Amino acid sequence: MKFATRLALTIVLAAGLGTRTASAAGPDGAPGNIIPPGTKITMQNWQQYKEFMPDGMVALFQGTYFWKMPPDVEIDVVPTIIHPLPKGYLDATEKYASQVKLVELPDGGLTISGYSAGIPFPNPEEPHKGWKILANLWYRYVPRLAVWTTENAGSDCYQDSYGNVSCDHEIFVDRMLKHVTDPGAPMVDPVAGDRSETRYGMVIDPEQKKYTAFLSIYYDDLTRLPGSYGFSPAQRRVVQNSPAARCNPSAGADFTSDDYRYGFAGNIPTFSAEFLGTRKMIAMLDYDAPTGVFPANFFMPLGFPKPPWAKWEVRDVDVLDVRKLPALSGGYCYGKRVMYVDGQFYAPLWEDLYDKDMKLWKIMNLSPQATEVPGVGIVNNGGMIIEQLWDIQNNHATYDSAFDDHGHGAYINEQVPKAYDDINKYSTVSGLSTIVR
């Protein structure tokens, strides 16, 4: 399908229909069974709908591992809502996509040249279809600036096999320095240099972790490994982490460095990506943020989203098998990462992570909330997200929320308080050195 046709279809779905009932595709691609809005999936009927579930969710329902669906679990299915991609992002796609070229690297990896903004591969096809979808994921739309302050700090919570739960609250500053398509902002920030994106985070409580901070720097040259830095309040100094050490979990969490950035922060030229097919899958997108301190409003002990705030819809997803290149796989934690990528806005909605022996290791649910971006409209990649990661081999779990305890999300673009719109403080290594000074 040509890009212009896809764009017209997206707009019609959003402006004309608004919602649509999702149907499953049979082996020949023909419409199959449907999940009518209003359906409640429970332990009693889940097998009727397992074709709409990723493998990890099926495993949770089957009760194969320590982490399993509780007896009273309920998934409420609502109509599928299509939010059009931002006009500026689509305009950039139409203007620049023809300039993007796939480049084969000597080690067997891939990168791109000629990218400016928008979707790099609006009609991904073979050869290398899976990797092109992975590139679309990397460059999916996000607002130029999303900030969580001390007033609306997000939370990270951790649970062990004994049911003990502990939580941190953190501020975050996510900034795009290049490839920006938001109105009123330059596509390339004048001070960007070789950086394309930065992510800053700092713990504000509990007291024993306060001021622990990190900074991730992603470069315009995809072949350059991301920069990773941390601030240790005990030592009062900045520590540079090895760019190649992507498997180290952050303190107390089950996420590795490659699991962040809303689902995947891996250096994509060092990965292969096989396209496994397109299917329909339930995902949580147009929901109301939960209120209260975790685990309020979650099914426990699993920490699974609970009605009435959790709303699930059926999405078209592209399934990818993502692996480190053979020459680079020695010492890497994961044997493969199976990603379920939304076919319209290119974000991962679920991931199943396997160890080097190809045994299921971690299960990750990613629920980006549809959010209004000033001057842009409602988007699915506005920075608000809830993530659950269950380590089924070590019986540990991590729950990330981009909402405070009152259900408030990030400040976006023009909403950001001036004190946090500070590139030197929140997007440079020297900025880390100003903590506790």
C-alpha positions in Angstrom: 0.0 0.0 0.0 1.4 3.4 -1.0 2.1 5.9 1.8 -0.5 8.3 0.6 -3.1 5.6 0.6 -2.1 4.5 4.1 -2.3 8.0 5.4 -5.8 8.5 3.9 -7.0 5.2 5.5 -5.7 6.3 8.9 -7.5 9.6 8.7 -10.7 7.9 7.6 -10.6 5.4 10.4 -10.0 8.1 13.0 -12.3 10.8 11.7 -15.0 8.7 10.1 -15.4 5.5 12.1 -13.6 6.5 15.3 -13.8 2.9 16.6 -13.9 -0.5 14.9 -14.5 -4.0 16.1 -11.4 -6.1 15.6 -11.4 -9.4 13.9 -8.9 -12.1 13.9 -7.2 -13.2 10.7 -7.4 -16.9 9.7 -4.5 -18.7 8.1 -5.3 -17.3 4.7 -5.6 -13.7 6.0 -9.4 -13.8 5.8 -11.5 -12.4 8.7 -12.0 -15.0 11.4 -13.4 -14.7 14.9 -14.0 -11.4 16.6 -13.9 -10.0 20.1 -17.0 -7.8 20.5 -16.6 -4.7 22.7 -17.9 -5.5 26.1 -16.3 -8.9 26.3 -14.8 -9.9 29.6 -11.9 -12.3 29.4 -11.5 -14.4 32.6 -9.9 -17.6 33.8 -13.1 -19.4 32.8 -13.1 -18.3 29.1 -9.5 -17.2 28.2 -8.8 -20.1 25.9 -11.5 -18.8 23.5 -9.4 -15.7 23.0 -5.8 -17.0 23.2 -5.3 -16.3 19.5 -5.4 -12.6 20.4 -2.7 -13.0 23.1 1.1 -12.9 22.9 2.8 -16.1 24.0 3.8 -14.6 27.4 0.2 -13.8 28.2 -0.9 -17.3 27.3 1.8 -18.6 29.7 0.5 -16.4 32.5 -3.0 -17.7 31.9 -1.8 -21.3 31.8 -0.2 -20.9 35.2 3.1 -22.6 34.0 5.4 -20.4 36.1 5.5 -18.7 39.5 4.0 -15.6 38.0 0.5 -16.4 36.9 -2.9 -14.8 36.4 -4.9 -14.7 39.6 -8.2 -16.6 39.8 -10.2 -13.3 39.6 -8.4 -11.7 36.7 -10.5 -9.8 34.2 -9.7 -8.2 30.9 -12.3 -5.8 29.6 -12.3 -5.4 25.9 -13.4 -2.0 24.4 -13.6 -0.7 20.8 -10.4 -0.2 19.0 -9.6 3.5 18.6 -7.2 4.8 15.9 -5.5 8.1 16.6 -3.9 9.6 13.5 -0.2 10.1 13.6 0.7 13.8 14.0 0.4 15.9 10.9 4.0 17.2 11.1 5.3 13.7 11.5 3.3 12.5 8.5 4.4 15.5 6.4 8.0 14.7 7.2 7.5 11.1 6.2 6.1 12.1 2.8 8.9 14.7 2.3 11.9 12.7 3.5 11.2 8.9 3.4 12.4 8.6 -0.2 15.8 9.8 0.9 16.3 7.0 3.4 18.7 4.3 2.3 19.5 0.9 4.0 23.2 0.4 4.5 24.8 -3.0 5.0 27.7 -3.0 7.5 30.8 -5.3 7.3 29.7 -7.2 10.4 26.4 -8.2 8.8 24.4 -5.5 10.6 22.3 -2.7 9.1 22.0 1.0 9.5 20.4 3.8 7.5 21.5 7.0 5.8 19.6 10.0 4.6 17.1 10.1 7.5 15.7 13.5 8.5 12.3 12.9 10.3 9.1 11.0 10.1 8.8 7.2 9.4 11.9 6.0 7.7 10.2 3.1 6.0 6.5 3.8 5.6 6.0 0.7 3.5 8.4 -1.9 5.0 8.9 -4.7 2.6 11.5 -7.5 2.0 14.4 -7.7 1.9 15.1 -6.9 5.6 11.4 -6.1 6.4 11.8 -7.0 10.0 14.8 -4.6 10.5 12.9 -1.8 8.7 10.1 -2.2 11.1 12.6 -2.1 14.0 14.0 1.2 12.5 10.4 2.6 12.4 10.1 1.6 16.0 13.3 3.5 16.8 12.1 6.6 15.1 8.5 6.4 16.1 6.8 9.7 17.0 7.5 11.1 20.5 7.1 14.7 21.6 10.2 16.8 21.7 10.1 17.2 25.5 8.4 15.2 28.3 9.1 15.9 31.9 8.1 14.4 35.3 8.8 16.8 38.1 8.8 16.4 41.9 5.1 17.3 41.7 4.1 14.5 39.3 7.0 12.0 39.7 6.6 8.6 38.2 7.2 5.4 40.2 9.2 2.2 39.9 8.0 -0.7 42.1 9.6 -4.0 42.8 8.2 -7.3 44.1 9.9 -10.5 45.2 8.6 -14.0 45.5 7.5 -13.4 49.1 5.2 -10.6 48.0 7.3 -7.8 49.4 6.8 -4.6 47.4 9.1 -1.5 47.5 8.8 1.6 45.4 10.9 4.6 44.2 9.6 7.9 42.9 11.7 9.6 40.2 11.8 12.7 38.0 12.5 12.3 34.3 13.4 14.6 31.4 13.1 13.0 28.0 14.3 15.3 25.2 14.5 15.0 21.4 17.3 17.1 20.0 17.0 16.0 16.3 14.2 14.6 14.0 11.7 16.8 15.8 8.3 17.3 14.0 6.3 19.2 16.7 5.0 22.6 15.5 7.0 25.7 16.5 10.2 23.7 17.2 13.3 23.3 14.9 13.8 19.9 13.5 17.4 20.1 14.9 18.1 21.9 18.1 21.0 24.4 17.7 23.0 22.7 20.5 22.3 19.1 19.4 25.8 18.4 18.2 26.1 14.7 17.5 23.2 13.9 19.9 19.7 13.0 18.8 18.0 12.2 22.1 18.7 12.3 25.8 16.9 10.6 28.8 17.5 11.8 32.4 16.2 10.4 35.6 16.8 11.0 39.3 15.3 9.3 42.4 13.6 11.6 44.8 12.5 9.0 47.4 13.1 6.9 49.4 15.8 8.8 51.3 18.5 6.1 51.0 18.3 6.3 47.2 17.7 10.0 46.9 19.7 11.8 44.2 20.8 8.6 42.4 20.6 9.6 38.8 21.3 8.5 35.3 21.7 10.0 31.8 21.4 8.2 28.5 22.6 9.8 25.3 21.6 8.5 21.9 23.6 9.7 18.9 22.5 10.6 15.4 25.0 8.0 14.1 23.2 4.7 14.8 26.4 2.8 14.7 27.7 4.7 17.8 26.8 3.0 21.0 24.6 5.0 23.4 26.3 6.9 26.2 25.4 5.8 29.7 26.2 7.8 32.8 25.2 7.7 36.5 25.5 9.9 39.5 26.3 8.3 42.8 25.2 10.4 45.8 27.4 8.4 48.2 30.5 9.1 46.2 29.3 12.5 44.9 30.6 11.8 41.5 29.6 10.9 37.9 30.3 7.4 36.7 30.5 6.4 33.0 29.1 3.0 32.4 30.6 0.9 29.6 28.6 1.5 26.4 28.8 -2.3 25.7 27.5 -3.3 29.2 23.8 -3.4 28.2 22.8 -6.4 30.3 23.4 -4.9 33.7 20.0 -4.5 35.5 19.4 -1.1 37.1 19.4 -1.1 40.9 16.5 -3.2 42.2 14.8 -3.5 38.8 14.5 -6.3 36.3 15.0 -4.0 33.3 18.4 -4.0 31.6 19.7 -0.9 29.7 18.3 -2.4 26.5 14.8 -2.7 27.9 14.3 1.0 28.5 13.2 3.8 26.1 9.6 2.6 26.3 10.4 -1.0 25.5 13.6 -1.1 23.5 16.9 0.9 23.8 19.2 -1.5 22.0 21.7 -0.2 19.4 19.8 -1.4 16.3 22.8 -1.9 13.9 24.0 -4.6 16.3 20.7 -6.6 16.0 19.0 -8.7 13.4 15.2 -8.6 13.2 13.2 -11.3 11.5 9.6 -10.5 10.5 7.4 -13.3 11.8 4.1 -12.1 10.5 1.2 -9.8 11.3 -1.6 -10.7 13.7 -4.2 -9.2 16.0 -3.5 -8.8 19.7 -5.2 -7.3 22.7 -3.4 -4.3 24.2 -4.1 -1.6 26.7 -3.9 1.9 25.2 -6.9 4.2 25.7 -7.2 3.8 29.5 -7.6 6.0 32.5 -4.5 6.2 34.6 -4.8 4.4 38.0 -4.8 6.4 41.2 -3.4 5.4 44.6 -0.1 3.9 45.7 0.8 0.6 44.0 -0.5 -2.1 44.3 -3.9 -0.4 44.5 -6.0 -1.1 41.4 -3.9 -4.0 40.3 -4.6 -7.8 40.4 -2.2 -9.2 43.0 0.1 -10.9 43.4 0.8 -10.6 39.7 0.5 -6.8 39.5 -1.8 -7.0 36.4 -3.9 -4.0 35.5 -7.4 -4.1 37.0 -10.8 -2.8 35.7 -12.4 -0.4 35.6 -9.5 1.8 34.7 -7.7 -0.8 32.5 -9.3 -1.0 29.0 -8.0 -3.4 26.4 -8.5 -3.2 22.6 -7.5 -5.3 19.7 -4.6 -4.0 17.6 -2.8 -5.1 14.4 0.7 -5.9 15.4 3.9 -6.9 13.5 5.8 -9.7 15.3 9.6 -9.5 15.3 12.3 -11.9 16.4 15.1 -9.6 17.4 18.6 -11.0 18.2 22.1 -9.8 18.7 24.3 -10.4 15.6 26.2 -13.7 16.0 29.6 -11.9 16.0 28.4 -9.7 18.9 26.2 -12.2 20.9 28.9 -13.5 23.2 28.2 -12.4 26.7 24.8 -10.8 25.7 22.0 -11.6 28.1 19.1 -12.4 25.8 19.0 -15.2 23.1 16.1 -13.4 21.5 13.5 -10.8 22.0 10.0 -11.4 20.5 8.4 -8.0 20.0 4.8 -7.3 19.2 4.9 -3.9 17.5 1.8 -1.8 16.8 1.3 -1.7 13.1 0.0 1.9 13.1 2.3 3.9 15.5 5.3 1.4 15.7 5.6 1.1 19.5 6.2 -2.3 21.2 3.0 -3.4 23.1 4.4 -6.7 24.5 7.7 -8.5 24.6 8.8 -12.0 25.4 12.5 -12.3 26.4 14.4 -15.5 26.1 17.8 -16.5 27.7 20.7 -17.8 25.7 19.3 -21.3 25.8 16.1 -20.0 24.3 14.1 -20.6 27.4 11.5 -18.0 28.3 13.0 -15.6 30.9 11.1 -12.4 31.1 7.6 -11.3 30.1 6.9 -7.6 29.5 3.6 -5.8 29.1 3.9 -2.2 27.7 0.8 0.0 27.8 1.3 3.5 26.3 -1.6 5.7 27.2 -3.2 7.8 24.5 -2.3 11.4 25.5 -2.9 14.9 24.1 0.2 16.7 23.0 -0.2 20.5 22.8 -0.6 21.7 19.3 -0.5 18.1 17.9 -3.5 16.2 19.2 -4.0 12.8 20.8 -1.1 10.4 20.2 -0.3 7.0 21.5 3.4 7.8 22.1 3.2 10.8 24.3 5.4 9.5 27.0 2.7 8.2 29.4 3.1 4.5 29.9 2.7 1.6 32.3 5.1 -1.3 32.1 5.2 -4.6 33.9 8.1 -7.0 33.6 7.9 -10.4 35.2 11.1 -12.4 35.6 9.8 -16.0 35.6 13.2 -17.6 36.2 14.0 -15.6 39.4 10.5 -15.0 40.6 10.9 -11.2 40.7 8.9 -8.4 39.0 9.2 -4.7 38.2 6.4 -2.3 37.6 7.0 1.1 36.1 4.4 3.9 35.9 4.7 7.2 34.1 1.9 8.6 36.4 2.0 9.9 39.9 -0.1 8.5 42.7 -3.0 10.7 41.6 -3.0 9.5 38.0 -1.2 12.6 36.6 1.2 12.2 33.8 4.1 14.2 32.3 4.3 17.8 31.3 4.8 17.9 27.5 6.5 20.5 25.3 5.1 24.0 26.2 3.6 22.6 29.5 7.1 21.9 30.9 8.1 24.2 33.8 10.9 26.5 32.7 13.3 25.2 35.3 13.2 21.7 33.7 13.6 23.0 30.2 17.3 23.2 30.7 19.5 21.3 28.2 22.7 21.9 30.1 21.4 20.5 33.4 19.3 17.6 32.1 21.0 16.6 28.7 24.7 16.8 29.5 27.1 14.8 31.6 28.3 18.0 33.3 24.7 18.5 34.4 24.9 15.4 36.5 27.7 17.0 38.4 25.4 19.8 39.6 23.3 17.3 41.7 23.4 18.0 45.5 25.5 21.2 44.9 
